Amino acid sequence: MTEQELLEAMKLTIIARDWQGYLSFRRQLIALNPKFQSKMRAFYGELSDTDLIAYADYFGFDQKLPNHIKEYLKIKEKAKQEERERLAQERTAAWEAKAKSLKPILRKPSND
């Protein structure tokens, strides 16, 4: 496959959310052209924001992503972190309330 065909195949696999296919074509592109990083920047620019976000959700944060996508991902991660903290506080409050409602266990003194 040519470099352009590989880039088009990668684009289609991202749109289809076929991450294994994407990685396969990406490995072929790297083998064809080890200095492919500049091509990847242009490639990311051709994808829609929805596809870029899906890519980032699957593969994680990537420095090659456009700035507005990076900002969106930071906001999304901050919201997730706040939700995790809120849930942890709710669990802790529930445990504390349950612990207060329990009667202490009274043990009989031993007759030794």
C-alpha positions as CSV (number, residue, x, y, z in Angstrom):
1,M,0.0,0.0,0.0
2,T,1.1,3.5,-0.6
3,E,1.5,6.1,2.2
4,Q,-1.7,7.9,1.1
5,E,-3.7,4.6,1.0
6,L,-2.4,3.8,4.5
7,L,-3.5,7.2,5.8
8,E,-6.9,6.8,4.2
9,A,-7.3,3.3,5.7
10,M,-6.3,4.6,9.1
11,K,-8.9,7.4,8.8
12,L,-11.6,4.9,8.0
13,T,-10.7,2.6,10.8
14,I,-10.9,5.5,13.3
15,I,-14.3,6.5,11.9
16,A,-15.3,2.8,12.3
17,R,-13.7,2.7,15.8
18,D,-11.7,-0.3,14.7
19,W,-8.7,0.3,16.9
20,Q,-6.8,-2.9,16.0
21,G,-7.2,-2.1,12.3
22,Y,-5.9,1.4,13.0
23,L,-2.8,0.1,14.8
24,S,-2.1,-2.4,12.0
25,F,-2.2,0.2,9.3
26,R,-0.1,2.6,11.5
27,R,2.6,-0.1,12.0
28,Q,2.7,-0.5,8.2
29,L,3.0,3.3,7.8
30,I,5.9,3.4,10.3
31,A,7.6,0.5,8.4
32,L,7.1,2.4,5.1
33,N,8.3,5.8,6.5
34,P,10.0,5.9,9.9
35,K,9.8,9.8,9.9
36,F,6.0,9.8,9.7
37,Q,5.3,12.2,12.6
38,S,4.7,15.2,10.4
39,K,2.2,13.2,8.3
40,M,0.4,12.2,11.5
41,R,-0.1,15.9,12.5
42,A,-1.8,16.6,9.1
43,F,-3.7,13.3,9.5
44,Y,-5.2,14.4,12.8
45,G,-6.2,17.7,11.3
46,E,-8.3,15.9,8.7
47,L,-10.4,14.0,11.4
48,S,-13.6,15.4,12.8
49,D,-13.6,16.5,16.5
50,T,-15.9,13.5,17.3
51,D,-13.4,11.1,15.8
52,L,-10.4,12.8,17.5
53,I,-12.2,12.5,20.9
54,A,-13.0,8.9,20.3
55,Y,-9.3,8.3,19.4
56,A,-8.2,10.1,22.6
57,D,-10.7,8.2,24.7
58,Y,-9.3,4.9,23.5
59,F,-5.6,5.7,23.3
60,G,-5.3,8.4,25.9
61,F,-3.9,11.9,25.7
62,D,-1.6,12.5,22.8
63,Q,0.5,15.6,22.3
64,K,-0.2,15.6,18.6
65,L,-3.8,16.3,19.1
66,P,-5.1,19.9,18.3
67,N,-5.2,22.3,21.2
68,H,-9.0,22.6,21.4
69,I,-9.3,18.8,21.7
70,K,-6.6,18.8,24.4
71,E,-8.6,21.4,26.3
72,Y,-11.8,19.4,25.9
73,L,-10.1,16.3,27.2
74,K,-8.7,18.2,30.2
75,I,-12.2,19.5,31.1
76,K,-13.7,16.0,30.6
77,E,-11.0,14.4,32.9
78,K,-11.5,17.1,35.5
79,A,-15.3,16.4,35.5
80,K,-14.6,12.7,35.9
81,Q,-12.2,13.3,38.8
82,E,-14.8,15.6,40.5
83,E,-17.4,12.8,40.1
84,R,-15.0,10.2,41.6
85,E,-14.3,12.5,44.6
86,R,-18.1,13.2,45.1
87,L,-18.8,9.4,45.1
88,A,-16.0,8.7,47.5
89,Q,-17.3,11.4,49.9
90,E,-20.8,9.9,49.6
91,R,-19.5,6.4,50.4
92,T,-17.5,7.8,53.4
93,A,-20.5,9.6,54.7
94,A,-22.6,6.5,54.4
95,W,-20.0,4.4,56.2
96,E,-19.7,7.0,59.0
97,A,-23.5,7.2,59.4
98,K,-23.8,3.4,59.6
99,A,-20.9,3.2,62.1
100,K,-22.7,5.7,64.3
101,S,-26.0,3.8,64.2
102,L,-24.4,0.5,65.2
103,K,-24.4,-0.4,68.9
104,P,-21.1,-1.2,70.4
105,I,-20.4,-4.9,71.1
106,L,-20.4,-5.4,74.9
107,R,-18.4,-8.3,76.1
108,K,-19.1,-10.2,79.3
109,P,-16.1,-10.1,81.6
110,S,-14.4,-13.4,81.8
111,N,-14.7,-15.4,85.1
112,D,-11.0,-16.4,85.3
